[in-house]
Amino acid sequence: MSGGGALLKAAAAAGAIVRQPDSLPDPRRPAGTPTEALPFDHIVVVMMENHSFDNLLGALAHSGQPKAQGLKFNTRGVALNSNPGPEGAVRSFPFATTAQGPNVSQSWNATHRQIDGGKMDGFVSSVGGADQPMGYWTEELLPFPYSLARTFCVANRWFSAAPCQTYPNRRFLMAGTAYGNISTDVESLKDPPPPNGTIWDRLHHYEISWRNYFTDLPSVGIIGSTVEKYPQNLSPIAQFFADCAAGSLPSVSLVDPEFGVAGIVGSSLATLPALQPISEKLETTGGDEENPQDMAYGEYWASKVVKAVLSSPAWPRTLLIYTYDEHGGYYDHVPPPSAIAPDSIPPKLRPGDAPGGYDIYGPRVPAVVVSPYSKPNAVTNVVHDHTSFLATVEAKWNLPALTYRDANAKTVKDFLNLEAPAFLAPPTIAEAPAPVGAATTP
């Protein structure tokens, strides 16, 4: 991989970098060979849209997981976290319904203002004084994520990969780098592939099966060349449910909610020439939980996906990572720590953009690892970001790392107890109720 020499020196001096791009997790065994040290054959990742830990699971410590690091509450159950507003402090408050408003932003500039050097006090001011960023959901309204996090192991410190929007963060999930992108826009879909490829390239090269199951549009299209190279690896969501039922999932599955051609993410993806045969037939509004969608649709979809995994004959050998791409502009109280820059490619900043690079994470997002080996009703305080998915896939099949970030990311092993699987018999998770008008079968 070209460039990054100075970066490697500086980071190595700070003790951050242990491995380089293209190095193997285990140099003692051939690349592309699985290890039984990680006792699963199927890795599934579900990445929803735009919610912080405090926003989605802020009351988890009061809902059966006391070690969860969410919002602070007084003895009357009132959240104490706040941000400055135009008329004084705006406190965190529970939403009354599953509906969302339009008054949040996760743009590069808004996110840097929200973080404010670690003060985490710019969420309200970043959207002109609106209070929506300080809202959170309770278990009464969203039973599914609370049940999932309380049953399995939830991350206290899983951060989005970069302090910006969907496309760059999903690039990190697939390539370990955003290679210059900081926003969700049509033009970025025309970018060339990342310099050192994607995880899909690695899996294809070593003949390891993978598939992107999509509801309306496949998210691998965020790196446009992937759709053109691997059309045979794209399947409608109905196939996911069929493969779960048959126990025939591929080694790696990316399972996508409905992005919605009317939303920011979906409308951009719909412009890809390779996706025109799909997108020209769509009139979808979205169910990935991006604002201003009603959360009920995304929660219902996600609970069906998790239930399908739990019910599969392949469950004893399956691991599912359930997470969110970024915080969506919603408040979180934990300052993102510094991160290893993935490569020597800087963000493409325009005049007026906040200064910064890919050497800091974005705000925290929810992340739960669902597996027979997950520690029951547990938390992990290890720092993770989306490249932990890459690190886990690479460790299982001994694949060369893509960038400095995934080469040195932690796998999800800390979520697991490999000596004593607690969930060989799958547990029951609270199901989200079907919204009015939603399909009730896969």
Beta strands, then each sheet from edge to edge (+ up, - down):
strand 1: 42-48
strand 2: 82-85
strand 3: 88-91
strand 4: 93-94
strand 5: 135-136
strand 6: 153-155
strand 7: 210-214
strand 8: 234-236
strand 9: 252-255
strand 10: 318-324
strand 11: 367-370
strand 12: 378-380
sheet 1: 8+ 7+ 9+ 1+ 10+ 11- 6+ 12+
sheet 2: 2+ 3-
sheet 3: 4+ 5+
end
